[in-house]
Each structure stands twice: as C-alpha cells, then as structure tokens.
C-alpha cells in the first residue's frame, strides 16, 4: 500500500525521486520498499552520495578487492556504474509503464570536467555505454561549458539530467541547449520520443545564502522575506518552463515525438529547522515536475505533507514581488546565483576528491 501523502503528490503530477543510492539500499531491499510504499519512481546520485556510500567497507569490500589492480578512477567508475545499472534494473518496470518518463537513475560526469565541454561529452557517452541501460540519465552541470555538452549528448540520443541550475537566465539557456540537442537528434534521424531530460533547479541553497544576508541586514523588512527566495525562484522557473514549452519551436519537435524537459526540484532538504520539513515539497506541487528528496525529507513528506492540488498556479506575481523586495534590500540576485554555481561545482569537486582519496587507500589495503 502506498502512503496517502506521497500518493497525493503523485496524483498531482509530481514524480518522487530519492536523492540517494548505495549498494546496501539495493541488496537490503530498502529501495524496493520505498518504491512500493512511498511512490518513489526514480533515483538521483552525485559525487557526495557516492563518497558516503563507498565509505561502507563492509558492503563494498569485495567489489574493491575485485578492482584492486585498476586505477582509482577506473575502480570508482566500475563500482558506481554497477550500482546504477542494478538500480536501473529495479526501476525498469516503472520506466516501461511510464513510457520512459520515470523509472530513471542518474549518474554524474566527473565534476572536475565542469568547465571542459569536449571531455564532458566524451565522458557522458562513455558512462552511458558503461551503464548500458535505457533508463539511465547522465548528469551534466549547467555551467557555460556544460550547455554545449548538454546539446551534443542529447543529439547523440542520450537522456540527460542537467544539474546545478540556480538562476532563471541559466535555466532558459538550459532549455535552449535541450532544444538544440533535439533538433540535432532529429536531423540525425533519431527517435525523439526515446530522449528524455530533467532540469535540476536547486532550491534550499538559495534560501541559505540569502537568509544569511537578510540576517546581516537585521531590519524588519529583511526578516519578513526570510525563507521565501527559494520557493519564489523555483516558481518563476516553472513559469519559464511553461512559456518555453508552449512555443512554436517546441511544437514542431513535439509533433515529431519530443518530450518536454521536466523541471526537477533539487536541494529540497530544509537547512533551517525553523522552516517546515516539507517546505520545498508542498510549496512546489505542479504537474510535470520531479521532486528529488533525501530520505529525511521523504519521510517527513509521508508523515505530514498536505497536498491540495497545484501550489504554483497563480503564484507568479507574488514570486516576482519577493525578488523585488530582495533587490530593494540591496541583495543582488545575479551575484548570489553566480556564487552558488561556483560553490556548487566546488562542493562536488571536493566530494569527488574525497572519493578518490578514500578509494586510493581502499585499493592499497586490498592489495
């Protein structure tokens, strides 16, 4: 039996994806249980998630031993790809039943390539071939260098999860990159209906940064807008989604079988305990969206989320007002989102380097 609160989200058109993956989740049956009981229809991963998972020596000891004669990078690629492939197999029935919309598992290119277009394209194709599952999504960061990589990966018929989107301007560029990719794929004679994409728009990190600046201002006007920027920004992103996929340009592609690139709400774990645990769930309910949640947020959603239909419809004037209030307080939106992108790439870089270091030690011990 599915949970009534997560079922209500699904009924409203929100796909629930878990922001976590490990071999233990696969072998213990805990992931299968979340599929059955909490409407989980996909999984996202990132370097930090894999770093945490591979720290479990008991679970990965044998796999590490099997790869002890390989390079650190090769061992990580083999082990994480095996986990992703196994998760893809688990989600395959959902993938088939949803015609490829859900049942998706994401794996990220090396974050150190975030500013290298050619190497990102090459690794995206290599990861796709290594996992060898239709329902894998290759994650590519939405840096300037990543935009062309997104287009070329889509053009090759590979489905993409675009990650680390913080600004509305960059989100428009991401959609354009997706459409360019579809146009190239069509010119290459590929079946557009088989190509899917999500655009991961980060939410809580915006509140964390802006709330810090509001607290420094310390006025009543600043306090009044705390905790509102993340939701407002995401709601305006949904407006962009609706506008861009209602154009004649996309209509031509849709007639050839193309799918919309769904917005995915990422970074949905609440960082400030003063806010409801489900803030970035209940306030962002809308059709054709994905909400990828850490398990803590998923548990809170199952326990307490109250979903009453679309939470975004009609919200755009109020969302714009929030950004106007921030500007009036002297908070520079463009400076904030640029900072968050730089920090986002750096955090994944740090996690990847930690993973490399830990794997190097594990391989040495295995020898």
Order of alpha helices (4+ residues) and beta strands (2+ residues): alpha-beta-alpha-alpha-beta-alpha-alpha-alpha-beta-alpha-beta-alpha-beta-alpha-beta-alpha-alpha-alpha-alpha-beta-alpha-beta-alpha-alpha-alpha
